[in-house]
Amino acid sequence: MPATEDMQIVNFTIGNVNYGVPVEQVREVRDVQVVTPVPGAPNYVEGVTNLRGQIITVMDLRKRLNIEEMEGGGQKIIVIEMGKAAVGVVVDAVTEVSTIAGADIEKHVQATKKLESYVTGVGKQGDKLIVILDLAKIISDAEDEMPEPERLTNKKTITVEQIPAT
């Protein structure tokens, strides 16, 4: 069933597949930068990075969606605004910002069960198909699998008792 409204999306690729995310979810696009690994995090969490004074979690979308790894992937980070926080999502390339006519977007496309709630539609641009993802939902679902902050620090409290002088 076609959508009724046009949609502006940020187009990106992972492997040979074209994806898009609604532009409203995107704060910015950056080159991949130094990422500090976080012990105990799921395998799709690359770690954290400092983005102009804000520490953000960096997630590899290829790993999150169980897409086979390939040489030379993961060159860009799409920063997604999540309320007061932001999360960086690693993709192979960001190609453009474009508008897809509502008539060219098929909603309720049958995808795999795992991706069903993440795919908002498939858009047609010329001879290309663009799988439109809800990255905010992918990230919020992933937050449930993240380690608790106290587990990340691995601090232990040691009580020292006073030893009476003899």
C-alpha positions in Angstrom: 0.0 0.0 0.0 1.6 3.3 -1.0 2.2 6.1 1.6 0.4 9.4 1.2 3.2 11.9 2.2 6.5 12.5 0.6 9.5 11.5 2.8 12.9 13.2 3.0 15.5 10.6 3.8 19.3 10.3 4.4 20.4 7.6 2.0 23.2 5.2 3.0 24.6 1.9 2.1 25.7 -1.3 3.8 27.3 -3.6 1.4 25.4 -3.5 -1.9 22.0 -2.6 -0.3 20.6 1.0 -0.3 19.0 2.1 3.0 17.3 5.3 4.1 16.4 6.9 7.4 13.9 9.7 7.8 15.9 13.0 8.0 14.1 13.9 11.2 16.0 11.2 13.1 19.4 12.4 11.9 21.4 15.0 13.8 24.5 14.8 11.6 26.8 12.6 9.6 30.5 12.2 10.4 33.5 10.3 9.3 34.4 7.4 11.6 36.7 8.6 14.4 38.5 7.0 17.3 36.2 4.8 19.3 37.0 3.5 22.8 35.8 -0.1 23.4 33.4 -0.7 26.3 33.9 -4.0 28.2 30.8 -6.1 28.5 28.9 -4.4 25.7 27.1 -6.4 23.0 29.2 -7.2 19.9 27.4 -4.6 17.8 28.5 -1.8 20.2 31.8 -0.6 18.9 32.3 1.6 22.0 32.1 5.3 22.8 33.5 8.4 21.3 33.8 12.1 22.1 31.7 14.2 19.8 32.5 17.9 20.6 32.4 17.2 24.4 29.4 14.8 24.3 30.2 11.1 24.9 28.1 9.0 22.5 27.7 5.3 22.1 28.7 4.0 18.7 26.8 1.0 17.2 27.7 -1.0 14.1 24.5 -1.3 12.1 25.9 -4.2 10.1 26.5 -6.2 13.2 23.2 -5.1 14.8 21.2 -6.4 11.8 23.4 -9.5 11.4 24.7 -8.5 7.9 27.9 -10.2 6.8 31.0 -8.2 7.4 33.1 -7.1 4.5 36.5 -5.4 3.9 36.4 -1.6 3.8 33.0 -1.2 5.4 32.0 1.2 8.2 33.3 4.5 6.9 30.6 6.9 8.2 28.7 7.5 11.4 25.1 8.7 11.3 24.4 10.5 14.6 20.8 9.8 15.7 19.2 12.1 18.3 17.6 10.0 21.2 16.0 12.6 23.5 18.8 14.1 25.5 21.4 11.6 24.3 22.7 10.7 20.9 23.9 7.5 19.4 26.3 7.0 16.4 25.4 4.4 13.9 28.3 3.0 11.7 27.4 2.5 8.0 29.5 1.9 4.9 28.7 5.2 3.1 26.2 8.0 3.2 25.2 8.9 -0.4 22.7 11.7 -0.4 19.7 13.3 1.2 16.7 12.9 -1.1 12.9 13.1 -1.2 10.8 10.1 -2.1 7.3 10.7 -3.3 4.7 9.2 -1.1 3.3 7.2 -4.0 6.7 5.6 -4.5 6.9 4.2 -0.9 5.4 0.8 -0.1 4.5 0.5 3.5 3.9 -2.8 5.3 6.4 -4.7 3.2 6.8 -8.2 4.4 10.4 -8.5 5.6 12.0 -11.1 7.8 10.3 -11.3 11.2 13.4 -9.9 12.9 13.5 -6.7 10.8 9.7 -6.3 10.4 9.3 -3.7 13.1 12.4 -1.8 11.9 11.5 -1.5 8.2 9.0 1.4 7.7 8.8 0.9 4.0 10.6 0.4 0.7 11.0 3.5 -1.5 11.6 3.5 -5.3 14.1 6.0 -6.7 14.5 5.5 -10.4 15.7 1.9 -10.8 16.9 1.7 -7.1 15.0 0.3 -4.1 15.6 2.0 -0.8 14.9 0.1 2.4 13.7 2.7 4.9 14.7 1.9 8.5 13.5 3.3 11.8 17.0 3.7 13.3 15.5 5.2 16.5 13.6 2.0 17.1 16.6 -0.2 16.3 18.6 1.8 18.9 15.9 1.9 21.6 15.5 -1.9 21.3 19.3 -2.3 21.5 19.3 -0.3 24.8 17.6 -3.1 26.5 20.6 -5.3 25.8 23.2 -2.8 26.9 25.1 -3.5 30.1 24.1 -1.6 33.2 26.4 1.4 34.0 27.6 -0.1 37.2 28.7 -3.2 35.4 30.8 -1.2 33.0 32.9 0.4 35.8 33.5 -2.9 37.6 34.2 -1.0 40.8 34.2 -2.9 44.1 33.7 -1.3 47.5 36.3 -2.3 50.1 35.7 -1.7 53.8 38.7 -1.0 55.9 38.3 -1.7 59.6 40.3 0.2 62.2 42.9 -2.1 63.8 43.4 -1.3 67.4 47.0 -0.2 68.4 48.8 -2.6 70.7 
